Amino acid sequence: MAKTTARYDRGESIFGQGDAADHVLYVQTGGVKLSVLSKAGKEAVLAVLGPGDFFGEGCLAGQRVRIGSATAITPTVVLCVRKASMARLLHGQPAMSDRFISHMLARNVRIEDDLVVQLLSSSERRLAQALLVQARYGIQEAPLRLVPRLSAAVLAETVGTTPARVTFLLNKFDRLGFINRRGNGPVTIDSSLLGIVLHD
């Protein structure tokens, strides 16, 4: 099978807007930011992905070039599968096909939910949701408690606010025990953070 594994450092480009779309990618470890750049040069973050997520699947639907960019937000390992090999896998292995379709449907629901939250919720609630998504709450039976440390700038792009506001809210969450971001390592996400998202 035509597949390779690639390693990326934090901030390194995995693919850029306009690059040839000829692989489906799978996050093995780390995190990936999907974004798009407007003609005016403004970047919009579409999603932040973690281990177990596919991306770049547009090539299977006839996309010839990437409509956005993918950037590693932590040290990241990605499995790259050529379009033709992925198509053969999906046609020849029903279990793989079921897993891929389930992933895509779940991600579409998550992106729609994120859009609703972005349009209707406070920056505090949007940030809480972004952290919970990173911790895989609602995606895996046993969510991760430790997530890679993201910069305030990346989180600000994701939730649609300023880095200063994100820093203020992270400090607030830390002080209230919703997260633990002391030191320079990963951030611990406590399930109590769900209260902010679920509170009307």
PAZAPA-4460 file (N, C-alpha, C; in steps of 0.05 Angstrom, whole numbers, plus 32768, in hexadecimal, padded with zeros to 4 digits):
% residues 200
    n_x    n_y    n_z   ca_x   ca_y   ca_z    c_x    c_y    c_z   seq   type   mol
   8011   7FE8   8000   8000   8000   8000   8012   8019   8000     1      M     A
   8009   802D   7FF1   8018   8046   7FEF   8012   8058   8007     2      A     A
   8020   8053   801D   801C   8064   8035   8037   8069   8041     3      K     A
   8039   8080   804E   8051   8089   805B   804A   8096   8075     4      T     A
   805E   8097   8086   805A   80A5   80A0   806D   80BD   809F     5      T     A
   8062   80D4   80A8   8071   80ED   80A8   8070   80FA   80C4     6      A     A
   8086   8106   80CC   8087   8114   80E6   808A   8132   80E1     7      R     A
   807B   8141   80F1   807C   815E   80EE   8080   816B   810A     8      Y     A
   8090   8180   810A   8094   8190   8122   807E   81A4   8125     9      D     A
   807B   81AE   813D   8067   81C2   8142   806A   81DA   812F    10      R     A
   8054   81E2   8122   8054   81F9   8110   805C   81F1   80F4    11      G     A
   8063   81D8   80EF   806B   81D0   80D4   8053   81CA   80C2    12      E     A
   8054   81D2   80A9   803E   81CE   8096   803D   81B1   808D    13      S     A
   8026   81A5   808E   8021   818A   8084   8019   818C   8066    14      I     A
   8007   819E   8060   8002   81A6   8044   7FF7   81C2   8044    15      F     A
   7FF9   81CF   802D   7FF0   81EB   802B   7FD9   81ED   8018    16      G     A
   7FCB   8203   801B   7FB4   8209   8009   7FBF   820B   7FEC    17      Q     A
   7FB2   81FB   7FDB   7FBB   81FB   7FBF   7FCD   81E4   7FB8    18      G     A
   7FD7   81D5   7FCC   7FE8   81BE   7FC7   7FD8   81A8   7FBA    19      D     A
   7FE5   8196   7FAC   7FD7   817F   7F9F   7FCA   816E   7FB5    20      A     A
   7FB1   8166   7FB0   7FA2   8155   7FC3   7FA3   8138   7FB9    21      A     A
   7FB7   8129   7FC2   7FBA   810D   7FB9   7FBE   80F9   7FCF    22      D     A
   7FBA   8101   7FE8   7FBC   80EF   7FFF   7FA6   80F4   8013    23      H     A
   7F9D   80DF   8021   7F8D   80E2   8039   7FA0   80DF   8050    24      V     A
   7F9D   80EE   8064   7FAF   80EE   807B   7FA1   80E6   8095    25      L     A
   7FB0   80DB   80A7   7FA5   80D1   80C1   7FB8   80D9   80D7    26      Y     A
   7FAE   80E6   80EB   7FBE   80EF   8102   7FC4   80D7   8115    27      V     A
   7FDD   80CF   8117   7FE4   80BA   8129   7FEA   80C5   8145    28      Q     A
   7FFA   80DA   8146   7FFF   80E8   8160   8001   8106   815A    29      T     A
   7FFC   8116   816F   7FFE   8133   816C   7FE4   8140   8165    30      G     A
   7FE6   8157   8158   7FCF   8167   8151   7FD3   8177   8138    31      G     A
   7FBD   817B   8129   7FBE   8188   810F   7FA8   819E   810E    32      V     A
   7FB0   81B5   8105   7F9D   81CC   8100   7F97   81CD   80E3    33      K     A
   7F7D   81CD   80DD   7F74   81D1   80C1   7F6A   81EE   80BF    34      L     A
   7F74   81FC   80AB   7F6C   8218   80A8   7F6A   821F   808A    35      S     A
   7F5E   8236   8085   7F5C   8240   806A   7F63   825E   806B    36      V     A
   7F70   8267   8055   7F78   8283   8053   7F68   8291   803E    37      L     A
   7F5C   82A8   8047   7F4C   82B8   8034   7F5E   82C7   8021    38      S     A
   7F52   82D2   800C   7F61   82E3   7FF9   7F6D   82FB   8007    39      K     A
   7F60   8304   801C   7F6B   831B   802B   7F81   8314   803E    40      A     A
   7F87   82F9   8040   7F9D   82F0   8051   7F94   82E9   806D    41      G     A
   7F7A   82E8   8072   7F70   82E1   808D   7F6D   82C3   808F    42      K     A
   7F78   82B8   80A5   7F76   829B   80A9   7F5E   8294   80BB    43      E     A
   7F50   827F   80B3   7F3A   8275   80C3   7F40   8258   80CA    44      A     A
   7F3F   8251   80E3   7F44   8235   80EC   7F2A   8226   80E9    45      V     A
   7F2B   8210   80DA   7F14   81FF   80D5   7F10   81EA   80EA    46      L     A
   7F27   81DE   80F2   7F26   81C8   8106   7F41   81C4   8111    47      A     A
   7F41   81B8   8129   7F5A   81AF   8136   7F56   8191   813A    48      V     A
   7F68   8181   812F   7F65   8164   812F   7F7A   8157   8141    49      L     A
   7F73   813F   814B   7F86   8130   815C   7F88   8114   8153    50      G     A
   7F96   8103   8163   7F9A   80E7   815C   7F80   80D9   8155    51      P     A
   7F81   80CA   813F   7F69   80BB   8136   7F59   80CA   8121    52      G     A
   7F60   80E2   811B   7F51   80F2   8107   7F5D   80EF   80EB    53      D     A
   7F4C   80ED   80D7   7F53   80EE   80BB   7F51   810B   80B2    54      F     A
   7F60   8112   809D   7F5D   812C   8090   7F68   812A   8074    55      F     A
   7F62   813E   8064   7F6B   813D   8048   7F5B   812B   8037    56      G     A
   7F43   8122   8041   7F33   810F   8032   7F24   811A   801A    57      E     A
   7F26   8134   8016   7F19   8141   7FFF   7F23   8136   7FE5    58      G     A
   7F3B   812B   7FE4   7F46   811F   7FCB   7F35   8108   7FC2    59      C     A
   7F27   80FA   7FD5   7F16   80E3   7FCE   7EFD   80EC   7FC0    60      L     A
   7EF6   8106   7FC3   7EDE   8111   7FB7   7EE4   8122   7F9E    61      A     A
   7EFD   811F   7F94   7F04   812C   7F7B   7F13   8147   7F7F    62      G     A
   7F1A   814E   7F98   7F29   8166   7F9C   7F45   8162   7F91    63      Q     A
   7F4E   8174   7F80   7F69   8171   7F74   7F7E   8181   7F83    64      R     A
   7F75   8196   7F90   7F88   81A6   7FA1   7F7C   81AB   7FBC    65      V     A
   7F8D   81AF   7FD0   7F83   81B4   7FEB   7F76   81CF   7FEC    66      R     A
   7F5E   81D0   7FF9   7F4F   81E9   7FFB   7F57   81F8   8015    67      I     A
   7F67   81EB   8025   7F71   81F7   803E   7F8D   81ED   8044    68      G     A
   7F96   81F4   805C   7FB1   81EC   8065   7FAE   81DA   807E    69      S     A
   7FC3   81CA   8082   7FC5   81B9   809A   7FE0   81BE   80A6    70      A     A
   7FE0   81C5   80C0   7FF9   81CB   80CF   7FFA   81BC   80E9    71      T     A
   8011   81B1   80EF   8015   81A3   8109   8015   81B8   811F    72      A     A
   8005   81B3   8134   8004   81C5   814B   8014   81BB   8162    73      I     A
   801D   81A2   8160   8030   8196   8174   8041   8183   8163    74      T     A
   8056   8177   816E   8064   8162   815F   8050   814D   8157    75      P     A
   804F   8146   813D   8039   8136   8132   8043   8121   811F    76      T     A
   8037   8109   8121   803C   80F3   810E   8023   80EE   80FE    77      V     A
   8026   80EF   80E3   800F   80EC   80D1   8014   80D5   80BE    78      V     A
   8000   80C4   80BA   8001   80AF   80A6   7FF4   80BA   808D    79      L     A
   8003   80B8   8077   7FF9   80C2   805D   7FF4   80AA   804A    80      C     A
   7FDB   80A9   8041   7FD3   8093   802F   7FCB   809F   8014    81      V     A
   7FD7   8095   7FFF   7FD0   809F   7FE4   7FB3   809B   7FDE    82      R     A
   7FA8   80AD   7FCF   7F8B   80AD   7FC8   7F82   8092   7FBD    83      K     A
   7F91   8087   7FAA   7F89   806D   7F9E   7F89   8057   7FB2    84      A     A
   7F9D   8057   7FC4   7F9F   8042   7FD8   7F88   8044   7FEC    85      S     A
   7F81   805D   7FF3   7F6B   8061   8006   7F51   8058   7FFA    86      M     A
   7F4D   805E   7FE1   7F34   8055   7FD3   7F32   8037   7FD2    87      A     A
   7F49   8029   7FCD   7F49   800C   7FCD   7F43   8001   7FE9    88      R     A
   7F4F   800D   7FFD   7F49   8005   8019   7F2C   8007   8020    89      L     A
   7F20   801E   8019   7F04   8023   8020   7EF1   8010   8011    90      L     A
   7EF8   8009   7FF8   7EE8   7FF6   7FE8   7EEC   7FD9   7FF1    91      H     A
   7F04   7FD3   7FF9   7F0B   7FB7   7FFF   7F09   7FAE   801C    92      G     A
   7F07   7FC1   802E   7F06   7FBA   804B   7EEE   7FC8   8058    93      Q     A
   7ED8   7FBA   805A   7EC0   7FC6   8066   7EC4   7FD2   8081    94      P     A
   7ED4   7FC5   8092   7ED8   7FD0   80AD   7EE6   7FEB   80AC    95      A     A
   7EFA   7FED   809A   7F08   8007   8097   7EF5   801C   808B    96      M     A
   7EE5   8014   8078   7ED2   8026   806C   7EBE   8031   8081    97      S     A
   7EB4   801E   8092   7EA1   8027   80A7   7EAE   803A   80BA    98      D     A
   7EC7   8035   80C2   7ED5   8046   80D4   7ED9   8062   80C8    99      R     A
   7EE1   8062   80AF   7EE7   807C   80A2   7ECD   808C   809F   100      F     A
   7EB7   807F   8097   7E9D   808D   8094   7E94   8098   80AF   101      I     A
   7E96   8087   80C4   7E8E   8090   80DF   7E9E   80A8   80E8   102      S     A
   7EB8   80A7   80E2   7EC9   80BE   80E9   7EC0   80D7   80DB   103      H     A
   7EBB   80D5   80C0   7EB4   80EC   80B1   7E99   80F8   80BA   104      M     A
   7E86   80E7   80C0   7E6C   80F1   80C9   7E6F   80FE   80E4   105      L     A
   7E7E   80F2   80F6   7E82   80FE   8111   7E90   8119   810E   106      A     A
   7EA4   811B   80FC   7EB2   8134   80F9   7EA0   814A   80ED   107      R     A
   7E8F   8142   80DA   7E7D   8156   80CF   7E69   8160   80E4   108      N     A
   7E5F   814F   80F5   7E4E   8157   810B   7E5D   816A   811E   109      V     A
   7E76   8163   8124   7E86   8174   8136   7E8B   8190   812A   110      R     A
   7E91   8190   810F   7E96   81AA   8102   7E7D   81BB   8102   111      I     A
   7E65   81AE   80FD   7E4C   81BD   80FE   7E47   81C8   811B   112      E     A
   7E4C   81B7   812F   7E49   81C0   814B   7E5C   81D7   8151   113      D     A
   7E74   81D5   8147   7E88   81EA   814C   7E7E   8204   813F   114      D     A
   7E73   8202   8127   7E69   821A   811A   7E52   8227   8129   115      L     A
   7E40   8217   8134   7E2A   8222   8144   7E35   822F   815D   116      V     A
   7E48   8222   816A   7E54   822D   8182   7E62   8247   817B   117      V     A
   7E70   8248   8165   7E7F   8260   815D   7E6C   8277   8158   118      Q     A
   7E55   8271   814D   7E42   8287   8147   7E31   8290   815F   119      L     A
   7E2C   827D   8171   7E18   8283   8186   7E23   8285   81A2   120      L     A
   7E3C   827C   81A7   7E45   8279   81C3   7E5B   828E   81CA   121      S     A
   7E5F   8290   81E3   7E74   82A2   81ED   7E90   8296   81E8   122      S     A
   7EA4   82A7   81E8   7EBF   829D   81E4   7EC7   828A   81FA   123      S     A
   7EBD   828D   8212   7EC3   827A   8228   7EB9   825F   8221   124      E     A
   7EA0   825D   8218   7E95   8243   8211   7EA3   8237   81F9   125      R     A
   7EA9   8247   81E5   7EB7   823D   81CD   7ED3   8232   81D4   126      R     A
   7EE1   823F   81E6   7EFB   8236   81EF   7EF8   821B   81FE   127      L     A
   7EE5   821A   8210   7EE0   8201   821F   7EDB   81EA   820B   128      A     A
   7ECA   81EF   81F7   7EC4   81DA   81E4   7EDD   81D2   81D4   129      Q     A
   7EED   81E5   81CC   7F06   81DF   81BD   7F18   81CD   81CD   130      A     A
   7F1B   81D3   81E7   7F2C   81C3   81F9   7F20   81A7   81FC   131      L     A
   7F06   81A5   81FF   7EF9   818A   8202   7EFC   817A   81E8   132      L     A
   7EFB   8187   81D1   7EFF   8179   81B8   7F1B   816E   81B7   133      V     A
   7F2F   817E   81BF   7F4A   8174   81C0   7F4E   815C   81D3   134      Q     A
   7F3E   815C   81E9   7F3F   8146   81FC   7F2E   812E   81F3   135      A     A
   7F21   8131   81DC   7F11   811B   81CF   7EF8   8115   81DE   136      R     A
   7EEE   8127   81EF   7ED4   8123   81FC   7EBE   8120   81E7   137      Y     A
   7EAE   810B   81EA   7E98   8107   81D7   7EA1   80F9   81BD   138      G     A
   7EBB   80F4   81BA   7EC6   80E7   81A2   7ED0   80CB   81A9   139      I     A
   7EDD   80C8   81C0   7EE7   80AE   81C9   7ED9   80A6   81E3   140      Q     A
   7ED6   808C   81E8   7ECA   8083   8200   7ED9   808D   8218   141      E     A
   7EF3   808C   8217   7F04   8095   822D   7F15   80AD   8223   142      A     A
   7F0B   80C5   8228   7F19   80DD   821D   7F35   80E0   8229   143      P     A
   7F46   80ED   821A   7F60   80F3   8224   7F5E   8108   823A   144      L     A
   7F6F   8107   824E   7F6F   811D   8262   7F85   8131   825C   145      R     A
   7F9A   8127   824E   7FB0   8139   8248   7FAF   8140   822A   146      L     A
   7FB1   815A   8224   7FB1   8163   8208   7FCA   8174   8204   147      V     A
   7FD4   8174   81EB   7FEC   8185   81E6   7FE6   81A2   81EC   148      P     A
   7FFB   81B0   81F5   7FF8   81CC   81FB   7FF7   81DC   81E1   149      R     A
   7FE0   81EB   81DD   7FDC   81FB   81C5   7FE2   8218   81CD   150      L     A
   7FEC   8227   81BA   7FF1   8244   81C0   7FD6   8253   81C1   151      S     A
   7FD7   8269   81CF   7FBF   827A   81D1   7FB7   8284   81B5   152      A     A
   7FCA   8288   81A3   7FC4   8292   8188   7FB4   827D   8179   153      A     A
   7FBD   8263   817A   7FAE   824E   816C   7F92   824B   8177   154      V     A
   7F90   824B   8192   7F75   8248   819E   7F64   8260   8197   155      L     A
   7F70   8278   8196   7F60   8290   818F   7F55   828E   8173   156      A     A
   7F65   8284   8160   7F5B   8280   8145   7F45   826C   8144   157      E     A
   7F47   8257   8155   7F33   8242   8155   7F18   824C   8160   158      T     A
   7F19   825C   8175   7F00   8264   8182   7EF6   8280   817A   159      V     A
   7F06   828E   8169   7EFD   82A8   815F   7EFF   82BE   8173   160      G     A
   7F15   82C0   8181   7F19   82D6   8194   7F36   82DE   8193   161      T     A
   7F40   82ED   81A7   7F5B   82F6   81A7   7F6D   82E4   81B9   162      T     A
   7F87   82E3   81B4   7F99   82D4   81C5   7F97   82DD   81E2   163      P     A
   7F94   82F8   81E7   7F93   8302   8202   7F7A   82F7   8210   164      A     A
   7F64   82F6   8202   7F4B   82EB   820E   7F4E   82CD   8214   165      R     A
   7F5B   82BE   8202   7F60   82A2   8207   7F72   829E   821F   166      V     A
   7F87   82AE   8222   7F99   82AB   8239   7F8A   82B1   8253   167      T     A
   7F79   82C6   8253   7F69   82CC   826A   7F57   82B4   8272   168      F     A
   7F49   82A9   825E   7F37   8293   8263   7F46   8279   826C   169      L     A
   7F5D   8273   8260   7F6D   825C   8268   7F75   825F   8285   170      L     A
   7F7E   8277   828D   7F85   827C   82A9   7F6D   8278   82BB   171      N     A
   7F56   8281   82B2   7F3D   827E   82C2   7F36   8260   82C5   172      K     A
   7F37   8251   82AE   7F31   8234   82AF   7F45   8226   82C2   173      F     A
   7F5E   822E   82C1   7F73   8222   82D2   7F6D   8228   82EF   174      D     A
   7F66   8241   82F5   7F61   8249   8310   7F48   823A   831C   175      R     A
   7F34   8234   830B   7F1C   8227   8314   7F1F   8208   8314   176      L     A
   7F36   81FE   830A   7F3A   81E1   830B   7F2F   81D2   82F3   177      G     A
   7F26   81E0   82DE   7F1C   81D3   82C6   7F32   81C8   82B6   178      F     A
   7F4A   81D5   82B7   7F61   81CB   82A9   7F79   81CF   82BB   179      I     A
   7F8F   81C2   82B4   7FA9   81C6   82C2   7FBE   81CA   82AC   180      N     A
   7FC7   81E3   82AA   7FDB   81E9   8295   7FF5   81F3   82A2   181      R     A
   7FFA   81EA   82BA   8013   81F2   82C7   802B   81E4   82BB   182      R     A
   8041   81F1   82B9   8059   81E6   82AC   8057   81EA   828E   183      G     A
   8069   81DC   8280   806A   81DF   8263   8060   81C7   8254   184      N     A
   8057   81B2   8263   804E   8199   8256   8032   819B   824C   185      G     A
   8026   8183   8248   800A   8182   823F   7FF7   818E   8253   186      P     A
   7FDF   8195   824A   7FCA   81A1   825B   7FB7   818B   8263   187      V     A
   7FB0   818A   827D   7F9C   8177   8287   7F80   8183   8285   188      T     A
   7F6E   8175   8279   7F52   817E   8276   7F41   816E   8289   189      I     A
   7F33   817C   829C   7F21   816F   82AF   7F05   816E   82A3   190      D     A
   7EF6   8159   82A9   7EDB   8156   829E   7EC9   816C   82A8   191      S     A
   7ED0   817A   82BE   7EBF   8190   82C7   7EBD   81A7   82B3   192      S     A
   7ECF   81A7   829F   7ECE   81BC   828A   7EB5   81B9   827A   193      L     A
   7EA9   81A1   8279   7E91   819C   826B   7E7A   81AE   8275   194      L     A
   7E7C   81B6   828E   7E67   81C7   829A   7E63   81E1   828B   195      G     A
   7E7A   81EC   8281   7E78   8206   8273   7E6A   8202   8259   196      I     A
   7E6F   81EC   824B   7E62   81E7   8231   7E45   81E0   8234   197      V     A
   7E3E   81D1   8249   7E23   81C8   824C   7E11   81DC   825A   198      L     A
   7E1D   81F0   8267   7E0D   8204   8275   7DFF   8216   8262   199      H     A
   7DE5   821A   8265   7DD6   822C   8254   7DD9   8249   825D   200      D     A
***
